[in-house]
Amino acid sequence: MNPTKLIPIAQLVDDNQQFVSNPLCQESIYATIDFYKRVGFAPPWIGYYAEQGGLLVGCAAFKGAPINGTVEIAYGTFEEFQKQGVATLICKKLVELAQQTDKTIRISARTLPEKNYSTRVLEKNEFVLLGMVEDPEDGNVWEWEFKGK
């Protein structure tokens, strides 16, 4: 399998022309830039596209800069690349980036409160389920924490 590379999403639309013109990015590029307007733009705690073998295969993001020593991750795979281990690699890259930036950081993720593909991705990346939490945007969700090295 090709190595996964994270490509930063810039703060402004004009600086993201390679993504704006890509049909796979139409929804996520504008959502990410709007998100920056709400939570701030603080690299490396930003959004990324994931690339393998010269192809964009998915999205990855930190849901803002760390708060109280914790950063939350989010990831997704474009439909044609699902169920191929891509999301697992994207998640791994986010964990590596967070740890390279701050070895003391607590890395969390949230999922729907049910066993699904995303929960399996987290388990494969050494996250453990902490339990149910109330998310202001998503309601009741499961919270996960990275417990690997």
C-alpha positions in Angstrom: 0.0 0.0 0.0 1.2 3.5 -0.8 2.3 5.7 2.1 -0.3 8.2 3.3 0.6 11.9 3.2 -1.4 14.7 4.8 -1.7 17.8 2.7 -2.7 20.9 4.8 -5.8 22.8 3.9 -5.0 26.5 3.8 -7.0 29.2 5.7 -8.3 31.0 2.6 -10.2 29.7 -0.5 -7.8 31.4 -2.8 -4.9 29.4 -1.3 -6.7 26.0 -1.9 -7.3 26.1 -5.7 -6.0 22.5 -6.2 -8.8 21.3 -3.8 -11.6 23.7 -4.9 -11.4 22.3 -8.4 -11.5 18.7 -7.2 -15.0 17.2 -7.2 -14.1 15.1 -4.2 -13.4 18.2 -2.1 -16.3 20.4 -3.0 -18.2 19.9 0.3 -15.3 19.5 2.7 -13.1 22.4 1.5 -15.7 25.0 2.2 -16.8 23.3 5.5 -13.1 23.3 6.6 -12.6 27.0 5.8 -15.8 27.9 7.6 -14.6 25.8 10.6 -11.4 27.8 10.7 -13.5 31.0 10.9 -15.2 29.6 14.0 -12.3 27.9 15.9 -9.3 29.6 14.4 -6.4 28.6 12.2 -3.5 27.3 14.2 -1.2 24.9 12.3 -0.7 22.0 12.7 -4.1 21.8 14.4 -5.9 22.2 11.1 -7.6 20.2 8.4 -5.9 18.1 5.8 -6.5 16.0 2.7 -5.0 12.5 2.7 -3.1 11.5 -0.4 -1.9 8.0 -1.5 0.0 7.4 -4.7 -0.9 10.9 -6.0 -4.6 10.4 -5.4 -6.7 12.2 -2.7 -8.2 9.4 -0.7 -9.8 11.2 2.3 -9.9 14.0 4.8 -8.3 14.4 8.2 -8.5 17.1 10.8 -7.9 18.3 14.3 -11.0 19.9 15.6 -9.1 23.0 16.6 -6.1 23.6 18.7 -5.7 21.6 22.0 -7.8 22.7 24.9 -6.6 21.7 28.4 -4.0 19.5 26.9 -6.5 17.6 24.7 -6.9 17.6 20.9 -9.8 15.9 19.1 -9.3 14.2 15.7 -11.7 13.5 12.9 -11.1 11.6 9.6 -12.9 10.2 6.7 -12.3 8.3 3.5 -13.7 9.2 0.1 -16.3 6.6 -1.0 -14.2 4.8 -3.7 -11.4 4.2 -1.1 -13.5 2.9 1.8 -13.0 -0.5 3.3 -9.4 -0.6 2.1 -7.6 0.4 5.3 -7.3 4.0 4.3 -9.1 5.5 7.2 -6.9 3.5 9.6 -3.8 5.0 8.0 -5.3 8.5 8.0 -6.0 8.2 11.7 -2.5 6.9 12.4 -1.0 10.0 10.6 -3.1 12.4 12.7 -1.9 10.6 15.9 1.8 10.8 14.7 1.5 14.5 13.8 0.0 15.3 17.2 2.7 13.3 19.1 5.5 14.9 17.0 4.1 18.3 17.9 3.5 17.7 21.6 4.4 14.4 23.2 2.2 15.2 26.2 -1.0 15.8 24.3 -4.1 13.7 25.0 -5.7 12.6 21.7 -9.4 12.0 21.6 -12.0 11.1 19.0 -15.8 10.9 19.1 -18.1 8.5 17.2 -21.7 7.6 17.0 -22.6 5.5 20.1 -22.6 2.2 18.2 -20.1 -0.3 16.8 -19.2 0.8 13.3 -16.4 1.2 10.8 -15.1 4.3 12.6 -14.9 2.6 16.0 -12.9 -0.2 14.4 -10.5 2.3 12.9 -10.0 3.8 16.4 -9.5 0.3 18.0 -6.9 -0.6 15.3 -5.1 2.7 16.3 -5.0 1.8 20.0 -7.8 4.1 21.1 -10.0 3.0 24.0 -13.6 3.8 24.6 -14.1 6.0 27.6 -17.9 6.2 27.5 -20.8 8.4 26.5 -20.5 12.2 26.4 -22.8 15.0 25.3 -21.4 16.8 22.3 -22.8 20.3 21.7 -23.1 19.7 18.0 -23.7 15.9 17.8 -25.6 15.0 20.9 -24.8 11.8 22.7 -21.5 10.3 21.3 -18.9 7.8 22.4 -15.6 9.4 23.4 -12.3 7.6 22.7 -8.8 8.3 23.8 -5.5 7.2 22.3 -3.6 4.9 24.7 -0.8 3.7 22.4 2.8 4.7 22.6 
